[in-house]
Amino acid sequence: MGRTSIALLAAGVAFLGLASEARADCSDLLPNPETMAKPRAITAKDLLGVRDIGRGDGSLLGGESPLGLSPDGRRIAFIIMRADASANSYCIGLAVMDLQPDATPRLLDQGGEFISGAGDYRGVILPTGFPIVLAPSWSPDGRWIAFLRREQGITQLWAVRADGGPARALTRSPVDIEQFAWTPDGATLVYASRTGQLAERSALAREAVTGFRYDDRYVPMMGDKPMPVATTALSLFRIDPAAGEARPGEESDRALLAPDPIRYEIRPLAAKADDGRSVLAEHVSANPASPWALAVSSATGVKIPCRGEACSGKFAGFWWMPHGGPLLFLRREGWNARSTALYRWAPGKDEPKKVLVTSDVISGCDLAGTRLVCLRESATIAPRIVRIDPYNGRSELLYDPNPELRSIRFGRVERLEWRNDRGLEVAGDLVLPPDYDGHERLPLIVTTYRSNGFLRGATGNEYPIHLFAQKGFAVLSVDRPPHVGAINPLNKDWQKLLADNDRDWGERRSMQSSVMTGVQRVIDMGIADPDRIGISGLSDGSSTVGFALINSRRFAAAAVSTCCLEPWTVNSTIGPAFARKMRQQGFPPATSDDRQFWQPGSMIRNASIIDTPLLMQLADREYLTAIDVFAALREQNKPVDMYVFPDEYHNKWQPLHRLAIYERNLDWFLYWLQDREDPDPRKAGQYAIWRKLRQQRLPPSQS
């Protein structure tokens, strides 16, 4: 894990006062559905404490379903979780529920730690801080439920009897269990872990004696030691859940598992019917980001053509109805693919029939008998479990894990649509204060990158959208358009696509136009005050912020969660493998003083003209990519403030940190866009710094 061991990291966090001796109060992990309260305003703790199913921090727009369907189709199992700031931890439990309206879930297990995802990043494995999808799985005979649970810094495979009884760890692996599946006979579980990392760790310990060689294993921003290499393969094992005896797996077991989770490999959607028919999604062009097309075959392999607009696009799931029935599929469609539609199609007959279309996000579906069981959410409704009839499109609520949110007074949310200067479709959710009457212009905060489902904290969950609105801001949550390189059919691999994005800062210019056009739209609606506009973002969103501050004087305040794309970052801070890849995409080398290349996009080159107050709240594993920008802005007496959070990743995972980030981002925009300060005496030092920043940017006659 990053710089050092889990134990040392935990010790460091405790030393800094971030860990609490108090245990999390998880008594309300399954809420009382009868809980009702008077209408009230939303708080930061409301957003932090949202209960999630299968994965925290956002919508599930594809991939594995977190809903584990029992073999008889009558029950589901799911992992429910929520953050707890008081203990800086998470409440996590395995629940089982009958598939009936108003059914009450029961917990079969409770406990465990947050499980972060990781990815192959230029040949090394980097933790991301984004939660993985936790999907429990029933044994084929319905007697057992298997799931992943993390304890003492290692993820193990656990199992519990479906009829109750204590859950227990099946494995005692020295490295994380990353995948598992039941064998078809239900007698055995197959699981995968990178046991080769043990030998890698031993080799690193020997290498440390004579010094680590600086090579492609290094990502300096992540720490001072080589990172684990991504070439370490997953080792396969088998275990009997009753006896608990593990043995090496067989190569054929690999087919039971999904692709290696660190590879970011997108396996095409596919499904097989009980009568032998099959469906597969195929790209319509060689571009790896191009839309998909339905490819359907009969039981004998004969292709069955699909005609109509619905036969290609962005698909989110395929299911065959039983007994030779029709095909069901979910499709993202409409403006910038922001709507969800459910289709039913009998191959070889008519065109697919649309039975449901909604602006809600529907995801994580599985077929239970003749109806789909899914997660459904909207801008003001956190994910809930629903059941959908594929013949009439009716949706019935099965379980709401957040009944307390029904008492929140949310403001009006309006979906906006526009095109940028490249003609690409852009969408945004405009969120207004609960009591806004339209008679005055409001300060506006722009959140960037993605906007879908429940509007919690934008991408990265650091910018509390509904809390901003509660405090008198309008919020434009921008959902980015397709990448520039994604629309060119000649880009036949990701390298060409990314190079196309970066050519003449094309992707950044596309996003700049997307944001500026959307902002002007809200100004023209008479809602936004053109002199009080802020902008925020993480990752690609922070790149959008930086480019906007360089190329526009529109913004009166800004906040970023990551930073920044600069010559030092490209060539040094993220390591030699990243530098080599970026040069392949057209970025100049470290020894090149290519001012013309960097002029449109470097905050350092443009520090003298950037006047927007900038707040940086960064992970300790990423702040090195920002210190040169911070120094350049400070050198030019620009209003910039930076905070570094320990033991964090690209996505900050600690609840106590997230609460602090929520509050400081709110304070920052209130200070610069509404001239308001929180009287809390604990924030006196913060405001003393910000007053100095404001004073130094005033003309001499006003200072």
C-alpha positions, -999 to +999 in steps of 0.1 A: +000+000+000+017+032-011+046+044+010+046+019+039+027-008+056-009-007+066+002-009+103+025+021+099-002+041+081-027+034+108-002+044+134+005+077+116-032+085+113-037+078+150-008+101+158-023+129+138-055+126+157-075+113+128-084+080+142-110+078+171-109+054+200-147+053+197-163+025+177-187+035+150-224+034+161-238+011+134-271+004+152-290+022+124-272+005+095-307-009+087-329+022+093-364+022+107-386+026+077-413+043+098-389+071+107-406+104+098-396+139+106-407+174+098-393+189+066-358+203+072-327+216+055-299+192+044-266+191+063-231+179+054-236+149+077-268+139+058-247+136+026-218+119+043-241+093+060-261+082+029-264+044+030-252+028-002-258-006-017-228-024-030-206+006-036-203+040-019-198+074-035-219+073-066-239+056-093-233+022-108-235+029-145-223-005-156-204-036-147-212-061-120-245-060-102-243-055-064-276-074-060-270-111-053-301-130-065-309-163-048-311-194-071-349-195-067-353-158-075-372-150-043-345-132-023-316-109-028-284-104-008-265-071-008-238-052+011-251-021+028-227+006+040-225+041+053-197+064+064-193+073+101-173+105+108-173+101+145-151+070+143-136+078+109-147+044+096-176+027+078-206+006+089-208-024+066-232-053+067-245-082+046-283-081+043-308-105+029-343-095+018-374-112+003-383-098-031-416-083-020-427-047-015-422-034+020-400-064+029-377-059+058-340-068+053-321-087+080-284-086+086-265-119+084-231-102+091-218-068+102-183-054+103-152-050+081-132-022+066-134+000+035-121-018+004-104+005-021-100-004-058-067-004-076-056-003-112-028-010-136-012+025-140+016+024-166+027-010-154+024-007-117-006-012-093-019+020-078-047+021-052-074+047-063-094+053-031-126+045-051-147+018-035-150-015-053-184-030-061-192-056-034-214-083-048-224-112-026-230-145-043-253-174-034-243-210-038-262-228-066-281-248-039-291-216-020-275-227+013-245-204+014-237-167+006-201-158-001-187-122+000-156-102+004-147-086+038-116-067+048-101-070+083-067-058+095-058-044+061-064-076+041-094-086+021-106-122+027-133-145+013-161-150+038-193-171+038-224-174+059-253-198+058-283-182+041-306-193+069-285-175+095-256-182+118-223-166+122-203-156+092-167-168+091-136-161+071-129-190+047-094-178+038-063-166+058-046-151+028-015-130+033-026-109+003-060-095-008-086-119-023-097-100-054-122-122-071-144-153-063-171-174-079-189-207-072-183-237-093-215-249-112-220-278-088-220-254-058-196-275-038-166-253-042-156-216-043-129-204-067-109-174-057-080-154-070-052-134-053-018-121-062+003-145-041+033-136-063+034-103-045+050-122-015+080-130-036+080-094-049+080-080-014+109-103-004+129-091-034+122-055-025+135-061+010+168-075-004+170-046-029+165-020-001+199-031+014+218-018-017+192+009-027+162+008-050+169+013-087+148+042-100+129+028-129+093+023-142+082+009-108+084+044-093+055+069-091+072+096-069+040+113-060+028+080-043+059+075-022+096+069-019+096+031-028+088+011-059+052+003-065+039-033-070+042-043-106+010-051-126+026-081-143+021-102-112-007-126-122-037-137-102-032-171-087-062-194-086-074-215-056-104-236-046-120-239-012-148-260+003-170-236+023-180-263+047-146-278+054-126-247+048-098-265+030-080-246+003-061-261-026-046-248-059-072-240-086-073-253-122-067-232-153-103-238-164-114-220-133-103-187-148-134-188-171-156-185-140-141-152-130-144-117-145-113-101-162-084-091-139-099-061-120-067-040-123-066-041-161-096-017-167-106-043-193-141-038-206-156-071-213-184-067-240-219-072-226-232-107-234-260-130-223-271-165-233-308-177-233-320-210-219-328-221-254-292-215-267-297-180-283-271-155-275-265-117-276-232-098-277-223-061-279-198-053-307-182-019-314-196-002-345-161+009-355-124+002-346-124+031-322-124+016-287-148+043-274-173+039-303-209+029-296-219-008-295-243-028-317-264-058-308-252-090-323-278-118-318-274-154-328-298-184-329-290-216-310-274-229-342-252-198-347-273-181-374-271-143-371-304-125-364-303-089-376-316-061-354-330-031-372-339+002-357-322+030-338-323+010-305-300-017-320-269+004-314-257+028-287-246+026-251-260-006-235-261-012-198-273-048-196-288-078-214-312-104-200-332-132-218-366-139-205-371-176-195-385-204-217-373-190-250-388-155-242-377-121-256-345-102-250-345-073-225-318-046-226-311-013-210-298+015-231-284+049-223-299+073-248-311+108-255-291+140-252-255+130-242-269+095-233-285+109-201-317+089-202-322+053-193-345+032-215-356-004-212-364-024-244-380-057-250-373-076-283-382-109-298-353-115-323-365-123-358-398-104-354-405-067-349-381-040-339-372-036-302-400-021-282-393+007-257-412-001-225-397+025-202-376+057-205-366+079-176-342+106-166-334+084-135-304+062-134-312+025-135-283+002-128-271-030-112-301-050-126-307-088-125-336-108-138-358-124-110-383-146-128-400-123-153-391-090-137-359-070-133-346-061-099-325-029-100-311+001-083-328+034-092-319+069-083-325+105-093-310+139-087-328+141-053-333+104-045-304+082-034-303+046-048-332+024-039-340-012-049-369-015-073-386-041-094-395-034-130-422-051-151-407-055-187-441-056-203-456-023-190-425-006-176-440-001-142-415+002-113-423-008-077-402+001-047-388-028-028-364-011-004-353+024+005-321+024+026-324+061+033-359+069+045-346+099+064-339+118+032-377+120+025-378+148+051-352+169+033-363+200+015-345+198-018-344+226-043-357+224-078-334+205-102-337+214-139-319+194-167-302+217-192-289+207-227-265+225-250-237+220-275-201+232-272-182+248-300-174+214-315-210+205-318-208+179-290-238+174-268-233+186-232-258+183-203-260+197-169-282+196-138-291+231-125-298+229-088-316+258-071-321+268-035-352+253-019-370+286-016-357+303-047-385+325-063-365+336-094-366+373-084-329+377-079-296+365-094-277+340-074-240+331-070-233+300-092-210+271-085-200+248-114-191+212-106-174+193-134-167+159-150-199+137-145-234+144-133-257+115-129-280+099-104-282+113-068-263+146-068-242+141-037-208+157-040-200+156-078-172+133-091-150+124-061-178+134-037-161+166-024-185+193-035-218+190-017-242+201-043-274+201-024-257+218+006-244+245-017-280+251-029-293+251+007-268+279+014-281+301-014-261+291-044-273+279-078-252+249-088-246+238-124-235+201-123-219+196-157-219+162-174-190+162-198-195+155-235-178+126-253-140+129-256-127+146-287-108+114-297-138+092-292-157+106-322-129+099-347-133+064-363-096+065-373-085+063-337-082+025-336-066+022-301-065+041-269-031+056-276-043+073-308-075+084-290-056+100-262-031+116-286-060+131-305-075+145-272-042+162-264-034+176-298-034+214-295-051+210-261-082+198-280-099+180-251-093+210-227-107+234-253-137+212-257-144+212-220-137+249-217-164+256-244-187+231-226-184+249-193-185+285-206-215+278-228-234+262-199-225+291-176-237+317-201-269+297-204-276+301-167-267+338-168-291+343-198-319+326-178-316+354-153-305+330-125-267+334-122-249+366-112-221+369-138-198+385-112-202+357-087-193+324-104-172+296-089-159+264-104-146+231-089-134+197-099-114+165-094-092+147-119-103+156-154-125+182-136-095+198-120-079+200-154-110+218-166-107+242-137-071+250-144-077+256-181-106+279-173-086+300-149-060+305-176-083+312-205-112+331-188-117+359-163-152+347-156-146+329-123-145+346-089-135+316-069-123+280-076-115+248-058-097+217-069-092+182-054-062+173-076-037+193-095-020+199-121-008+191-156+026+209-158+061+202-172+073+188-139+043+166-134+044+152-170+081+144-169+090+137-133+064+136-105+044+106-118+074+086-128+094+076-159+067+053-174+041+082-173+066+106-188+073+082-217+036+077-224+029+115-223+057+121-248+041+096-271+009+116-268+027+148-279+039+164-247+074+179-248+103+164-228+118+178-197+147+194-215+125+213-239+116+249-231+085+247-253+067+278-241+044+278-271+032+243-263+025+251-226+011+286-230-026+276-233-026+251-205+001+257-179-009+275-147+028+282-139+034+299-173+002+320-167+005+326-129+008+363-134-026+366-151-046+342-128-065+363-103-091+338-092-089+327-056-080+290-056-085+264-029-066+231-032-075+201-010-052+173-020-043+138-010-008+133+005-001+109-024-009+136-050+001+169-036+036+168-051+019+174-085+007+208-072+035+223-052+051+240-083+018+256-092+013+267-056+048+282-055+042+300-088+009+315-076+023+325-043+053+341-060+029+363-079+010+371-047-021+353-060-048+341-035-042+304-032-046+281-002-037+244+000-044+216+024-029+181+024-048+151+038-028+121+051-033+085+040-054+095+010-056+086-027-070+101-058-105+096-043-103+105-007-119+077+014-118+087+050-151+100+063-136+126+087-116+140+058-146+141+035-166+160+062-138+185+066-135+189+028-173+194+024-172+222+050-141+240+038-153+240+002-186+255+014-168+280+035-145+290+006-173+297-018-194+315+009-164+337+016-155+347-019-190+347-036-213+358-007-188+376+016-199+354+045-179+339+073-189+310+097-187+324+133-175+290+146-144+300+167-126+269+155-124+284+120-109+317+131-074+308+118-088+298+084-105+331+079-075+351+091-056+335+063-083+342+037-086+378+048-049+382+041-054+366+007-082+390-001-062+420+011-032+412-011-053+411-042-068+445-037-055+476-055-031+497-033-058+524-030-082+498-014-058+479+008 
